[in-house]
Amino acid sequence: MKSSGVTRGKGSVQSTRKRVLVLLAWYATDVFRGIAAFARDAGWILDSSYERTGEVPEGWRGDGIIGVLGVHPEVDQLGIKGKVPFVNIGYSMSDVAPSVSADQTAVARLAVNHFRNRGFRNFAYYLRSDQPGDLGRLDAFKRELATSGHQPVIIRCDDQAGRSSLVRTRWLARKLRALPKPVAIFAEIDDYAIEVIGAALEAGLSIPEEVAVLGVGNDELRCPFADVPLSSVDDNSRGIGQQASLLLERLMTGSPPPVDAITVQPLGMVTRRSTDVVAVEHPQVAQALQAIRDHYLDPMTAEGMIANVPMSRRRLHDAFVRYIGRSVADEITRLRVEHAKRLLAETSEKQHQVAVQSGFRNDVRLVLVFTRVTGMTPGEYRRIFNPAFSASPKLGRPPGRSLRD
Protein backbone atom coordinates (compact mmCIF):
# COMPACT_ATOMS: atom_id res chain seq x y z
CA MET A 1 0.00 0.00 0.00
CA LYS A 2 1.51 3.32 -1.05
CA SER A 3 1.91 6.21 1.32
CA SER A 4 -0.34 9.18 0.68
CA GLY A 5 1.88 11.70 -1.01
CA VAL A 6 2.19 14.97 0.85
CA THR A 7 4.37 17.55 -0.85
CA ARG A 8 7.57 18.25 1.05
CA GLY A 9 9.26 20.53 -1.41
CA LYS A 10 10.75 23.96 -0.81
CA GLY A 11 8.30 26.54 0.34
CA SER A 12 5.68 23.96 1.28
CA VAL A 13 3.82 24.82 4.46
CA GLN A 14 3.89 21.15 5.43
CA SER A 15 7.63 20.77 4.89
CA THR A 16 8.24 21.92 8.46
CA ARG A 17 5.90 19.31 9.97
CA LYS A 18 7.48 16.00 10.93
CA ARG A 19 6.02 12.83 9.46
CA VAL A 20 5.83 9.91 11.92
CA LEU A 21 4.93 6.29 11.16
CA VAL A 22 3.21 4.23 13.87
CA LEU A 23 3.86 0.47 13.69
CA LEU A 24 2.45 -1.16 16.82
CA ALA A 25 1.95 -4.91 17.02
CA TRP A 26 -1.41 -4.72 18.78
CA TYR A 27 -4.31 -2.32 19.07
CA ALA A 28 -3.45 -0.52 22.32
CA THR A 29 -6.04 2.22 22.66
CA ASP A 30 -4.33 4.18 25.43
CA VAL A 31 -0.89 3.96 23.80
CA PHE A 32 -2.41 5.51 20.67
CA ARG A 33 -4.05 8.22 22.77
CA GLY A 34 -0.70 9.07 24.34
CA ILE A 35 0.95 9.31 20.92
CA ALA A 36 -1.95 11.35 19.53
CA ALA A 37 -1.89 13.80 22.45
CA PHE A 38 1.79 14.50 21.89
CA ALA A 39 1.42 14.63 18.10
CA ARG A 40 -1.26 17.33 18.36
CA ASP A 41 1.04 19.57 20.38
CA ALA A 42 4.07 18.84 18.21
CA GLY A 43 2.24 19.28 14.90
CA TRP A 44 3.21 15.84 13.60
CA ILE A 45 1.69 14.16 10.57
CA LEU A 46 0.86 10.62 11.73
CA ASP A 47 0.50 7.54 9.53
CA SER A 48 -1.17 4.77 11.54
CA SER A 49 -2.56 2.80 8.59
CA TYR A 50 -0.48 -0.24 9.61
CA GLU A 51 -2.82 -0.84 12.54
CA ARG A 52 -5.71 -1.43 10.12
CA THR A 53 -4.00 -3.00 7.10
CA GLY A 54 -1.07 -4.85 8.67
CA GLU A 55 1.09 -3.51 5.84
CA VAL A 56 3.98 -1.06 6.12
CA PRO A 57 3.16 1.76 3.65
CA GLU A 58 5.12 1.14 0.47
CA GLY A 59 7.72 3.80 -0.29
CA TRP A 60 7.05 5.67 2.96
CA ARG A 61 9.29 8.66 3.48
CA GLY A 62 9.29 10.51 6.76
CA ASP A 63 11.17 11.63 9.83
CA GLY A 64 10.64 9.00 12.52
CA ILE A 65 8.95 5.75 13.56
CA ILE A 66 7.31 4.50 16.74
CA GLY A 67 6.96 0.72 16.57
CA VAL A 68 7.18 -2.62 18.30
CA LEU A 69 10.22 -4.77 17.50
CA GLY A 70 10.43 -8.54 17.72
CA VAL A 71 6.98 -9.35 16.31
CA HIS A 72 7.00 -8.66 12.55
CA PRO A 73 10.20 -9.03 10.45
CA GLU A 74 9.22 -6.19 8.12
CA VAL A 75 9.02 -3.79 11.07
CA ASP A 76 12.26 -5.15 12.53
CA GLN A 77 14.08 -4.32 9.31
CA LEU A 78 13.06 -0.68 9.57
CA GLY A 79 14.55 -0.54 13.06
CA ILE A 80 17.73 -2.36 12.03
CA LYS A 81 18.35 -0.23 8.93
CA GLY A 82 18.07 2.92 11.01
CA LYS A 83 17.42 5.31 8.12
CA VAL A 84 15.25 7.45 10.42
CA PRO A 85 15.00 7.55 14.23
CA PHE A 86 13.05 4.55 15.58
CA VAL A 87 11.58 4.27 19.10
CA ASN A 88 10.62 0.78 20.23
CA ILE A 89 7.70 0.24 22.59
CA GLY A 90 8.27 -3.00 24.46
CA TYR A 91 11.01 -5.31 25.69
CA SER A 92 12.32 -7.06 22.56
CA MET A 93 15.44 -6.03 20.63
CA SER A 94 16.27 -3.15 22.96
CA ASP A 95 19.81 -3.23 21.54
CA VAL A 96 18.47 -2.27 18.09
CA ALA A 97 16.55 0.90 18.97
CA PRO A 98 15.86 3.07 22.03
CA SER A 99 12.99 1.51 23.99
CA VAL A 100 10.14 2.66 26.21
CA SER A 101 8.16 0.20 28.31
CA ALA A 102 6.35 -0.32 31.59
CA ASP A 103 8.49 -0.75 34.68
CA GLN A 104 8.28 -4.52 35.18
CA THR A 105 9.41 -4.40 38.82
CA ALA A 106 6.86 -1.75 39.74
CA VAL A 107 4.07 -3.66 37.96
CA ALA A 108 4.98 -6.91 39.72
CA ARG A 109 5.21 -5.15 43.08
CA LEU A 110 1.69 -3.80 42.69
CA ALA A 111 0.44 -7.27 41.80
CA VAL A 112 2.16 -8.99 44.72
CA ASN A 113 1.05 -6.34 47.22
CA HIS A 114 -2.51 -6.58 45.89
CA PHE A 115 -2.56 -10.34 46.48
CA ARG A 116 -0.81 -10.11 49.84
CA ASN A 117 -3.23 -7.44 51.03
CA ARG A 118 -5.97 -9.97 50.43
CA GLY A 119 -4.19 -12.64 52.44
CA PHE A 120 -3.13 -15.02 49.65
CA ARG A 121 -0.34 -17.49 50.29
CA ASN A 122 -0.60 -19.57 47.12
CA PHE A 123 0.49 -17.96 43.86
CA ALA A 124 0.71 -18.91 40.19
CA TYR A 125 1.79 -17.25 36.94
CA TYR A 126 0.23 -18.05 33.57
CA LEU A 127 3.20 -18.04 31.16
CA ARG A 128 1.49 -17.69 27.81
CA SER A 129 4.51 -16.96 25.59
CA ASP A 130 8.30 -16.98 25.54
CA GLN A 131 8.51 -13.29 24.59
CA PRO A 132 10.77 -11.02 26.67
CA GLY A 133 7.77 -9.13 28.05
CA ASP A 134 6.11 -12.27 29.44
CA LEU A 135 9.35 -13.76 30.73
CA GLY A 136 10.41 -10.44 32.23
CA ARG A 137 7.10 -10.04 34.03
CA LEU A 138 7.41 -13.56 35.42
CA ASP A 139 10.95 -12.87 36.67
CA ALA A 140 9.82 -9.65 38.36
CA PHE A 141 6.85 -11.46 39.94
CA LYS A 142 9.14 -14.17 41.28
CA ARG A 143 11.56 -11.61 42.74
CA GLU A 144 8.79 -9.74 44.53
CA LEU A 145 7.28 -12.94 45.95
CA ALA A 146 10.71 -14.13 47.10
CA THR A 147 10.92 -11.21 49.54
CA SER A 148 8.33 -12.99 51.68
CA GLY A 149 9.60 -16.50 51.01
CA HIS A 150 7.06 -17.45 48.31
CA GLN A 151 7.43 -18.77 44.77
CA PRO A 152 4.70 -19.07 42.15
CA VAL A 153 3.62 -22.20 40.37
CA ILE A 154 4.37 -21.56 36.69
CA ILE A 155 1.64 -22.68 34.29
CA ARG A 156 3.50 -22.96 30.98
CA CYS A 157 1.59 -22.92 27.74
CA ASP A 158 4.53 -24.00 25.53
CA ASP A 159 3.10 -27.31 24.35
CA GLN A 160 -0.30 -25.81 23.51
CA ALA A 161 0.88 -23.84 20.49
CA GLY A 162 -1.29 -24.42 17.46
CA ARG A 163 -4.13 -26.02 19.39
CA SER A 164 -7.65 -24.65 19.30
CA SER A 165 -8.83 -22.27 21.98
CA LEU A 166 -11.28 -24.93 23.27
CA VAL A 167 -8.53 -27.53 23.66
CA ARG A 168 -6.30 -24.98 25.36
CA THR A 169 -9.10 -23.94 27.73
CA ARG A 170 -9.71 -27.54 28.82
CA TRP A 171 -5.97 -28.08 29.28
CA LEU A 172 -5.73 -24.96 31.43
CA ALA A 173 -8.82 -25.99 33.42
CA ARG A 174 -7.04 -29.23 34.41
CA LYS A 175 -3.98 -27.24 35.50
CA LEU A 176 -6.11 -24.93 37.62
CA ARG A 177 -7.92 -27.79 39.35
CA ALA A 178 -4.55 -29.17 40.50
CA LEU A 179 -3.42 -25.94 42.20
CA PRO A 180 -3.68 -25.48 45.98
CA LYS A 181 -6.62 -23.25 46.90
CA PRO A 182 -7.25 -20.41 47.31
CA VAL A 183 -4.72 -19.32 44.70
CA ALA A 184 -3.83 -15.93 43.20
CA ILE A 185 -2.93 -16.06 39.50
CA PHE A 186 -1.07 -13.31 37.62
CA ALA A 187 -0.78 -12.97 33.83
CA GLU A 188 1.30 -10.68 31.64
CA ILE A 189 -1.65 -8.89 30.03
CA ASP A 190 -5.42 -8.69 30.35
CA ASP A 191 -6.05 -10.99 27.37
CA TYR A 192 -4.15 -13.84 29.02
CA ALA A 193 -5.84 -13.25 32.38
CA ILE A 194 -9.24 -13.49 30.69
CA GLU A 195 -8.17 -16.89 29.32
CA VAL A 196 -7.54 -17.97 32.92
CA ILE A 197 -11.01 -16.77 33.95
CA GLY A 198 -12.57 -18.81 31.15
CA ALA A 199 -10.62 -21.93 32.13
CA ALA A 200 -11.46 -21.53 35.82
CA LEU A 201 -15.17 -21.35 35.03
CA GLU A 202 -14.78 -24.37 32.74
CA ALA A 203 -13.21 -26.20 35.70
CA GLY A 204 -16.13 -25.30 37.96
CA LEU A 205 -13.94 -23.13 40.20
CA SER A 206 -15.31 -20.04 41.91
CA ILE A 207 -13.76 -16.65 41.16
CA PRO A 208 -12.36 -15.05 43.26
CA GLU A 209 -13.04 -17.32 46.25
CA GLU A 210 -10.95 -20.24 44.93
CA VAL A 211 -9.06 -18.57 42.08
CA ALA A 212 -8.26 -14.84 42.02
CA VAL A 213 -7.09 -13.54 38.65
CA LEU A 214 -5.13 -10.38 37.83
CA GLY A 215 -4.02 -8.93 34.49
CA VAL A 216 -2.10 -5.89 33.29
CA GLY A 217 -3.22 -3.05 31.02
CA ASN A 218 -6.67 -2.16 32.40
CA ASP A 219 -8.25 -2.48 28.97
CA GLU A 220 -11.58 -0.70 29.40
CA LEU A 221 -13.03 -2.59 26.44
CA ARG A 222 -12.28 -5.98 27.97
CA CYS A 223 -11.77 -5.94 31.75
CA PRO A 224 -15.23 -4.74 32.86
CA PHE A 225 -16.98 -7.05 30.39
CA ALA A 226 -15.22 -10.36 31.03
CA ASP A 227 -17.32 -13.26 32.39
CA VAL A 228 -16.00 -12.15 35.77
CA PRO A 229 -14.91 -8.47 35.62
CA LEU A 230 -11.12 -8.51 35.66
CA SER A 231 -8.86 -6.67 38.11
CA SER A 232 -5.85 -5.18 36.40
CA VAL A 233 -2.66 -3.23 36.99
CA ASP A 234 -2.96 0.07 35.13
CA ASP A 235 0.49 0.17 33.53
CA ASN A 236 0.02 3.75 32.32
CA SER A 237 -0.19 2.85 28.62
CA ARG A 238 -1.03 6.42 27.74
CA GLY A 239 2.12 7.60 29.51
CA ILE A 240 4.13 5.01 27.57
CA GLY A 241 2.80 6.45 24.31
CA GLN A 242 3.62 9.97 25.46
CA GLN A 243 7.13 9.11 26.59
CA ALA A 244 7.84 7.25 23.33
CA SER A 245 6.70 10.32 21.41
CA LEU A 246 8.77 12.67 23.54
CA LEU A 247 11.85 10.51 22.98
CA LEU A 248 11.24 10.36 19.22
CA GLU A 249 10.87 14.15 19.06
CA ARG A 250 14.25 14.53 20.75
CA LEU A 251 15.89 12.02 18.41
CA MET A 252 14.42 13.75 15.35
CA THR A 253 15.89 17.06 16.50
CA GLY A 254 19.37 15.59 16.85
CA SER A 255 19.61 14.53 20.50
CA PRO A 256 21.60 11.35 21.19
CA PRO A 257 19.65 8.23 22.19
CA PRO A 258 19.50 7.44 25.92
CA VAL A 259 21.99 4.91 27.27
CA ASP A 260 19.30 2.82 28.99
CA ALA A 261 15.73 1.89 28.12
CA ILE A 262 13.11 4.29 29.48
CA THR A 263 10.66 2.73 31.93
CA VAL A 264 7.29 4.24 32.82
CA GLN A 265 5.74 3.86 36.26
CA PRO A 266 2.29 2.21 36.47
CA LEU A 267 -0.65 4.26 37.73
CA GLY A 268 -1.90 1.67 40.21
CA MET A 269 -4.43 -1.09 40.73
CA VAL A 270 -7.96 -1.22 39.38
CA THR A 271 -9.86 -3.74 41.47
CA ARG A 272 -12.84 -5.58 40.05
CA ARG A 273 -14.64 -8.79 40.96
CA SER A 274 -11.86 -11.22 39.89
CA THR A 275 -9.75 -10.39 42.99
CA ASP A 276 -12.30 -8.75 45.28
CA VAL A 277 -12.00 -11.27 48.09
CA VAL A 278 -10.38 -11.64 51.47
CA ALA A 279 -8.35 -14.86 51.48
CA VAL A 280 -7.44 -14.91 55.17
CA GLU A 281 -7.63 -18.05 57.26
CA HIS A 282 -8.37 -16.11 60.47
CA PRO A 283 -12.15 -15.39 60.39
CA GLN A 284 -12.08 -12.26 62.58
CA VAL A 285 -9.19 -10.76 60.58
CA ALA A 286 -11.07 -11.49 57.37
CA GLN A 287 -14.19 -9.82 58.81
CA ALA A 288 -12.16 -6.77 59.90
CA LEU A 289 -10.47 -6.51 56.52
CA GLN A 290 -13.80 -6.63 54.70
CA ALA A 291 -15.26 -3.99 57.02
CA ILE A 292 -12.29 -1.72 56.35
CA ARG A 293 -12.68 -2.10 52.59
CA ASP A 294 -16.39 -1.35 52.87
CA HIS A 295 -15.89 1.83 54.93
CA TYR A 296 -12.39 3.28 54.42
CA LEU A 297 -13.81 6.18 52.40
CA ASP A 298 -16.23 7.05 55.20
CA PRO A 299 -15.22 9.62 57.86
CA MET A 300 -14.87 6.92 60.50
CA THR A 301 -12.13 6.00 62.92
CA ALA A 302 -10.40 2.62 62.84
CA GLU A 303 -12.28 1.68 65.99
CA GLY A 304 -15.58 2.49 64.35
CA MET A 305 -14.88 0.38 61.29
CA ILE A 306 -14.08 -2.77 63.24
CA ALA A 307 -16.59 -2.23 66.07
CA ASN A 308 -18.68 -5.25 65.05
CA VAL A 309 -15.80 -7.76 64.94
CA PRO A 310 -16.31 -10.17 67.89
CA MET A 311 -12.78 -9.97 69.31
CA SER A 312 -10.93 -7.71 71.74
CA ARG A 313 -9.14 -4.79 70.10
CA ARG A 314 -5.71 -5.89 71.36
CA ARG A 315 -6.07 -9.49 70.14
CA LEU A 316 -7.50 -8.32 66.83
CA HIS A 317 -4.61 -5.91 66.37
CA ASP A 318 -2.06 -8.66 67.01
CA ALA A 319 -3.83 -11.10 64.67
CA PHE A 320 -4.21 -8.43 61.98
CA VAL A 321 -0.50 -7.63 62.04
CA ARG A 322 0.34 -11.33 61.92
CA TYR A 323 -1.88 -12.17 58.95
CA ILE A 324 -1.85 -8.89 57.00
CA GLY A 325 1.57 -7.52 57.91
CA ARG A 326 0.42 -4.13 59.21
CA SER A 327 -1.98 -2.59 61.69
CA VAL A 328 -5.65 -1.80 61.14
CA ALA A 329 -4.86 1.94 61.05
CA ASP A 330 -2.06 1.41 58.53
CA GLU A 331 -4.38 -0.59 56.26
CA ILE A 332 -6.97 2.20 56.32
CA THR A 333 -4.27 4.75 55.51
CA ARG A 334 -2.95 2.62 52.65
CA LEU A 335 -6.39 2.31 51.05
CA ARG A 336 -7.11 6.02 51.41
CA VAL A 337 -3.77 7.00 49.87
CA GLU A 338 -4.31 4.60 46.95
CA HIS A 339 -7.73 6.13 46.35
CA ALA A 340 -6.25 9.63 46.45
CA LYS A 341 -3.57 8.57 43.94
CA ARG A 342 -6.21 7.52 41.45
CA LEU A 343 -8.20 10.73 41.84
CA LEU A 344 -5.04 12.81 41.43
CA ALA A 345 -3.97 10.86 38.34
CA GLU A 346 -7.32 10.59 36.58
CA THR A 347 -9.46 13.59 37.53
CA SER A 348 -9.29 17.37 37.82
CA GLU A 349 -10.81 17.42 41.29
CA LYS A 350 -9.33 20.10 43.54
CA GLN A 351 -7.06 18.95 46.36
CA HIS A 352 -9.62 19.49 49.13
CA GLN A 353 -12.15 17.45 47.10
CA VAL A 354 -9.62 14.65 46.67
CA ALA A 355 -9.07 14.69 50.43
CA VAL A 356 -12.73 14.40 51.37
CA GLN A 357 -13.51 11.81 48.70
CA SER A 358 -10.56 9.70 49.90
CA GLY A 359 -11.66 9.62 53.54
CA PHE A 360 -9.36 12.32 54.94
CA ARG A 361 -10.69 15.04 57.22
CA ASN A 362 -9.26 17.85 55.11
CA ASP A 363 -6.55 18.63 52.58
CA VAL A 364 -4.00 19.41 55.31
CA ARG A 365 -4.35 15.86 56.60
CA LEU A 366 -4.15 14.53 53.05
CA VAL A 367 -0.87 16.35 52.40
CA LEU A 368 0.69 15.16 55.67
CA VAL A 369 -0.27 11.50 55.23
CA PHE A 370 0.26 11.35 51.45
CA THR A 371 3.75 12.85 51.73
CA ARG A 372 4.72 10.50 54.55
CA VAL A 373 3.55 7.41 52.65
CA THR A 374 4.67 8.24 49.11
CA GLY A 375 7.61 10.60 49.63
CA MET A 376 5.97 13.30 47.49
CA THR A 377 3.18 15.82 47.92
CA PRO A 378 -0.18 15.35 46.18
CA GLY A 379 0.74 18.20 43.84
CA GLU A 380 4.04 16.56 42.90
CA TYR A 381 2.28 13.24 42.29
CA ARG A 382 -0.29 14.91 40.06
CA ARG A 383 2.38 16.67 38.00
CA ILE A 384 3.98 13.31 37.23
CA PHE A 385 0.89 11.19 36.60
CA ASN A 386 -1.67 13.71 35.32
CA PRO A 387 0.11 15.75 32.62
CA ALA A 388 -3.13 17.24 31.30
CA PHE A 389 -4.00 18.72 34.68
CA SER A 390 -0.40 19.80 35.26
CA ALA A 391 -0.42 21.78 32.02
CA SER A 392 -3.10 24.10 33.38
CA PRO A 393 -2.00 27.64 34.33
CA LYS A 394 -2.77 26.99 37.99
CA LEU A 395 -0.34 24.16 38.49
CA GLY A 396 2.12 24.95 35.73
CA ARG A 397 4.04 22.45 33.65
CA PRO A 398 7.11 20.40 34.56
CA PRO A 399 10.28 21.88 32.99
CA GLY A 400 11.17 20.59 29.53
CA ARG A 401 7.91 18.73 28.91
CA SER A 402 4.83 19.39 26.83
CA LEU A 403 2.43 16.52 27.25
CA ARG A 404 -0.90 18.30 27.27
CA ASP A 405 -4.00 16.41 26.21
TAPE-V181583 format. One record per helix or strand of 3 or more residues. SS is the DSSP state (helix for helix, strand for strand). FROM is the first residue (numbers start at 1). TO is the last residue. If there is no record, write none. Layout:
{{SS FROM TO} {SS FROM TO}}
//
This chain:
{{helix 13 16} {strand 19 23} {helix 29 42} {strand 45 47} {helix 50 53} {strand 64 67} {helix 73 81} {strand 85 89} {strand 98 102} {helix 104 117} {strand 123 127} {helix 132 146} {strand 153 156} {helix 158 160} {helix 165 177} {strand 183 187} {helix 190 202} {strand 211 216} {helix 223 225} {strand 231 234} {helix 237 252} {strand 262 264} {strand 268 270} {helix 273 275} {helix 283 295} {helix 302 305} {helix 313 324} {helix 328 346} {helix 351 357} {helix 363 374} {helix 378 385} {helix 387 390}}
//
